[in-house]
Amino acid sequence: MATIEVGILGATGAVGQQFIALMANHPWFKVTWLGASERSAGKAYRDASAWRLPTPLPDDVASLQVNAAAPGSAPQLMFSGLDSSVAGEIEAAFAQAGHVVVSNSRNHRMEPDVPLLIPEVNADHLALLKAQCATRGWKGAIVTNPNCVVVVVAMALAPLRQFGLRSAMITSLQAISGAGYPGVASWDILGNVIPFIGGGEEEKIETETNKILGALRANTVANHPVTVSAAVTRVPVHNGHTASMSVALEQRPDAGALIDAWRSFRGKPQDMDLPSAPPSPIVYLNEPNRPQPALDVNRDGGMTVSIGRLRRCPILDYKFVALGHNTIRGAAGAAILNAELMHREGLLGGGA
Ligand SMILES: NC(=O)c1ccc[n+]([C@@H]2O[C@H](COP(=O)([O-])OP(=O)(O)OC[C@H]3O[C@@H](n4cnc5c(N)ncnc54)[C@H](OP(=O)(O)O)[C@@H]3O)[C@@H](O)[C@H]2O)c1
């Protein structure tokens, strides 16, 4: 099939770099355009970015010139890893100019006509794009993926909806790469735990989860009624957000039923055999000391959520631990999977 040219907004950042690495050998998408701030514009990518990934920067991308983040010469399909202080306006300008923007940033996620997508969980929410096109009159469109820890939480909870999911208490232990580069100062994070992450991290877990798990009704999403309470921490881990979770369920399933629900969980990416789809989006590990970021974060290219330590909770019903790769399943890999699904569903032409 013909290659689809793609651009990356925020290409020099932690998420932007992950986009480049993940698309280095992509069967459909080829990176041909890079955008970042005025600080980087006009420079060759190799000079504008501090490449932090263990895989080499691809030569063809290294020599691309970085553009200012404005529509004009960019391809139709744009991925965005823009800083949230500027993502709102820039992404809207691209969508208005006819681009399909597949974004990681928080700015548009909770708008009622914007899909907040995890393709295994709520692929049908792409139907919101009709309303988006009608209300905004854009020639293009915006589709978002969740916050990096919300992906882990929502994927762990999605298979539990069948048991009458009522509430969830979550404590996260989030990697430093979640703060971008250079992120948290080494002085602050080494040998430490910081019980706060700015930008409304806890509120995102307590609201985005309900939209993602919600049901599509008449071109809007009816939020799932689960009550979520979150406490977030930053820990000295390179990659991988861990969530220690307790859940209350209306039914009384035994532990085996929960494990079966996780292990058998599949969605459209697996049915359609999308290039970035992991064979099993959720893996349950029996070992009593798993999942661990150092051992489990890169499972299936970083696209699988690992769960373990399921046991009874004396306050709610069950407790367990979930882990996912924050810049892959929680960011660039998530957005690429969204775009793969949209391509297969014929939605990359925008709203026009
Ligand atoms: N890191 C994660 O795990 C993660 C996960 C999910 C979602 N996200 C979200 O993804 C986005 C990017 O995160 P990150 O960790 O990659 O951040 P980052 O490393 O700080 O990168 C930010 C990017 O935005 C660009 N930028 C900053 N100001 C700009 C401006 N005025 N105009 C145009 N571009 C500008 C930067 O370009 P310059 O280099 O030129 O300054 C850089 O490319 C954020 O919205 C974040 O919340 C991050």
The ligand as a Gaussian input file, in Angstrom:
#p B3LYP/6-31G(d) Opt

LIG

0 1
 N        5.854000      12.345000      28.685000
 C        4.782000      11.585000      28.799000
 O        4.842000      10.440000      29.328000
 C        3.448000      12.055000      28.285000
 C        2.425000      11.127000      28.223000
 C        1.171000      11.501000      27.738000
 C        0.962000      12.798000      27.338000
 N        1.958000      13.714000      27.413000
 C        1.648000      15.060000      26.933000
 O        2.314000      15.229000      25.671000
 C        2.772000      16.579000      25.537000
 C        4.285000      16.576000      25.347000
 O        4.907000      16.029000      26.496000
 P        6.504000      15.816000      26.560000
 O        6.726000      15.035000      27.792000
 O        6.996000      15.323000      25.247000
 O        6.978000      17.353000      26.756000
 P        8.395000      18.024000      26.372000
 O        9.478000      17.021000      26.370000
 O        8.501000      19.206000      27.268000
 O        8.171000      18.531000      24.845000
 C        7.309000      19.630000      24.539000
 C        7.311000      19.917000      23.046000
 O        6.470000      21.069000      22.812000
 C        7.218000      22.025000      22.038000
 N        6.832000      23.405000      22.388000
 C        6.982000      24.028000      23.586000
 N        6.538000      25.304000      23.481000
 C        6.121000      25.482000      22.205000
 C        5.595000      26.582000      21.473000
 N        5.403000      27.787000      22.052000
 N        5.278000      26.409000      20.168000
 C        5.481000      25.214000      19.570000
 N        5.991000      24.121000      20.202000
 C        6.309000      24.264000      21.508000
 C        8.667000      21.791000      22.404000
 O        9.510000      22.332000      21.377000
 P       10.970000      22.970000      21.726000
 O       11.921000      21.819000      21.914000
 O       11.276000      23.755000      20.485000
 O       10.798000      23.797000      22.952000
 C        8.699000      20.257000      22.460000
 O        8.810000      19.740000      21.154000
 C        2.318000      17.320000      26.784000
 O        1.119000      17.961000      26.497000
 C        2.151000      16.215000      27.811000
 O        1.231000      16.533000      28.800000
 C        3.209000      13.361000      27.860000

